[in-house]
C-alpha cells in the first residue's frame, strides 16, 4: 500500500494538472486527511510544491530517460514519475530506494499497475 502523504501529494498534483489552483487543491486534500499527522502533512506539502516548482527540469529528465513520450503517459503516471524524480534529486532525507519503491506502490494504488 502506498504511503498516505505521497498519495495525497499525487492526487493533488493530478487535480492541478487538470486545472485546479494549487493552494486550494492541496488544502482540500490535506483537510480530508484529518488523521494524517503534522509531519506527514508537511512532507506531502513539500513534495507537492517542490514538484510544481521543478516541473520543467523534471519533465526534461523524464523525456530523456523514458522510452514513452511524455504526452502518451497518463496523468497519474506523469505525476508519480515527477514525484519520484523530485525525491531522488532534491529530497536528501528520502533514501533513493524508498523513493523508487514508494513510486511503484503509488502507481499500483492509482490503478496503473501496468506502468509499475
C-alpha positions, 0 to 999 in steps of 0.5 A: 500500500502506498504511503498516505502523504505521497498519495495525497501529494499525487492526487493533488498534483493530478487535480492541478494538472487538470486545472485546479489552483494549487493552494486550494487543491492541496488544502482540500486534500490535506483537510480530508486527511484529518488523521494524517499527522503534522509531519506527514502533512508537511512532507506531502506539502513539500513534495507537492510544491517542490514538484510544481516548482521543478516541473520543467527540469523534471519533465526534461529528465523524464523525456530523456530517460523514458522510452514513452513520450511524455504526452502518451503517459497518463496523468497519474503516471506523469505525476508519480514519475515527477514525484519520484524524480523530485525525491531522488534529486532534491529530497536528501532525507528520502533514501533513493530506494524508498523513493523508487519503491514508494513510486511503484506502490503509488502507481499500483494504488492509482490503478496503473499497475501496468506502468509499475 
